[in-house]
Structures are given as C-alpha cells and as structure tokens.
Amino acid sequence: MMPDAQMESPSPAMAGKLALAQSAFGRFHTRCFWFLREDLQVREADLETIVHGLRAHGNREAFLIAAELCR
C-alpha cells in the first residue's frame, strides 16, 4: 500500500465528479443520505452510493445530478 503522500490525485474529470457528489451529498443529506455520517468526505468508492441515494430518494434536481455523475 502506498503512503498518502505518494497516492495519485484524481483526474480533473474525477475531481469534478467528486466535488459535485460532495455538494449533492450536503444538499440532499437529510432526504437521501440520512443513514450516512453528515461529515462524510465523498470518495470515488462512494459515488455508486451517492448516485443510488439521489435516484431513489431525491427529487428531479437530484435525479439530474445523479445523471451528471454517471457521465
């Protein structure tokens, strides 16, 4: 396992998705992610959970954000 200092940073595209997912997580936490810690720092491994939560429990805006995260 590589030390944190040597881990590669995400690509610009992935960094954008992670930022969007983090923002959506904050906006829709109460409605879609009540089962997760409020201070979760979204990582690439969490994207599937974020997309599922937005689609299953969100409104139209959340659904559109989920679609953006899947591109």
Secondary structure in CASP SS format (residue, H / E / C, confidence):
PFRMAT SS
TARGET T0000
AUTHOR 0000-0000-0000
METHOD secondary structure of the structure
MODEL  1
M C 1.00
M C 1.00
P C 1.00
D H 1.00
A H 1.00
Q H 1.00
M C 1.00
E C 1.00
S C 1.00
P C 1.00
S C 1.00
P H 1.00
A H 1.00
M H 1.00
A H 1.00
G H 1.00
K H 1.00
L H 1.00
A H 1.00
L H 1.00
A H 1.00
Q H 1.00
S H 1.00
A H 1.00
F H 1.00
G H 1.00
R H 1.00
F H 1.00
H H 1.00
T H 1.00
R H 1.00
C H 1.00
F C 1.00
W C 1.00
F C 1.00
L C 1.00
R C 1.00
E C 1.00
D C 1.00
L C 1.00
Q C 1.00
V C 1.00
R C 1.00
E H 1.00
A H 1.00
D H 1.00
L H 1.00
E H 1.00
T H 1.00
I H 1.00
V H 1.00
H H 1.00
G H 1.00
L H 1.00
R H 1.00
A H 1.00
H H 1.00
G C 1.00
N C 1.00
R H 1.00
E H 1.00
A H 1.00
F H 1.00
L H 1.00
I H 1.00
A H 1.00
A H 1.00
E H 1.00
L H 1.00
C C 1.00
R C 1.00
END
